[in-house]
Amino acid sequence: MKLASYWLETAPPFTAGSPGPSEGRYDVAVVGAGFTGLSAALALAKRGARVAVLEAEGVGSAASGRNGGQCNNGFASDYRAIATRFGEERAAALYHAYDAAVDSVERLVREEGIDCDFRRTGKIKLAAKPEHFDKLQRTYEALSPRADPDTHLVPASAIRGEVGSDAFYGGLVYAKSGGMHVGKFARGLARAAAGHGAAVFENAPVTRLHRLSGTAHEVTTPRGTLTANQVLMATGASTVGPLGWFRRRIVPVGSFVIVTEPLPRDVLDRLMPTRRMATNTKNVGTYFRVTPDDRLLFGGRARFAVSNPLSDEKSGRVLRRALDQVFPELARARIDYCWGGVVDMTADRLPRAGVRDGLYYSMGYSGHGTQMATHMGQVMAEVLEGRAERNPFAGWDWKAIPGHFGPPWFLPFVGAYYRLQDVLH
């Protein structure tokens, strides 16, 4: 078993990075070479802006290259809760922003010729308990008439037409959703941005930000200091650099993934006949899908812990047991890859984007970032050009999380609470 991201290990390398020092003057400096930063850099460079992308490690090396490869519409939270909070009209508009996000991914794949196995297979949310199907039915009844008429329910009697397992009691299908090879997509975005003139500096963690005037900043990395008229922070839950204000508002939650050896096609036809993206309804849930080369990817918040080799391996064992419970037929299948990453979670599980003290930012995707991060990169490129009305999250309050000043000491308690809720409800 290799303790490495399957996506990053099986994607062609990015070789178009800027080899020289990160110096000079730019229109925009983008901090972070994940989906948000690369998408924004691409959009800005295509409009003729001089753009520098500053990445602490390698292109797509953080959350963008360590997720489940699902490109799903819909919120991280239940639609009914969002409608209660914002009202039906605003909830539907926000929901449609997630639809637009999947469209943005598909459009960029097509326009830039990115070979990343993008497919609109749909997603199914699986009821882990009989009573959970009742909740899915209520969600469907709220969602279908106004926000998403393409959704449909799958009763328990028909669930094996979707997933070859006795572990679930029905599901809700989101037909607009899909999946892709996120390693190929991230590096493809980076190549496209570089091809349009953006300078992509890898191994260039930002160590200092000095505001000059308005939105102009000096940006310092170990590779040099540059000046930018505008700076976009696309860092997610990064622990590198002068990001204290953002860190107090984002909880970095570990998420872990295992991937099997390639499986026979007839086995996959029994276990995942529709090849949809799949998640379940537990608070500490799991998700799974088939990879482009016929492996089964199985992930989730196996442990409320940070990602490191020891933690990843322990979490991999937890996920292995969960995989065997869902698909006993795979009990003897070899696990080839195991890795962890960090989800940039906000308190309400909704993103935040805007400008503060002259710094533009977009982050906090809370586990739904594959599509929304890409979309918000495109949106923030327009915001930087003066079109603030394009930002669906403009003006949202973003308070610091009480007691959160550094490493999230409270995560084990949060994990224990959610596990208890999964037992009780």
Secondary structure, DSSP 8 states (H G I E B T S, - for coil): -B-S-HHHHSS--------S-S-EEEEEEEE--SHHHHHHHHHHHHTT--EEEE-SSSTT-SGGGSS--EE--S-SS-HHHHHHHH-HHHHHHHHHHHHHHHHHHHHHHHHHT--S--B---EEEE-SSHHHHHHHHHHHHHHTTTT-TT-EEE-GGGGGGT-S-SS---EEEETT-EE--HHHHHHHHHHHHHHTT-EEESS----EEEEEETTEEEEEETTEEEEEEEEEE--TT--SSS-HHHHTT-EEEEEEEEEE----HHHHHHH-TT--EEEESSTT-EEEEE-TTS-EEEEE--SSS--SHHHHHHHHHHHHHHHHHH-GGGTT--EEEEEEEEEEE-TTS--EEEEETTEEEEE--TT-HHHHHHHHHHHHHHHHTT-GGG-TTTT------TT-SSS-TTHHHHHHHHHHHHHH-
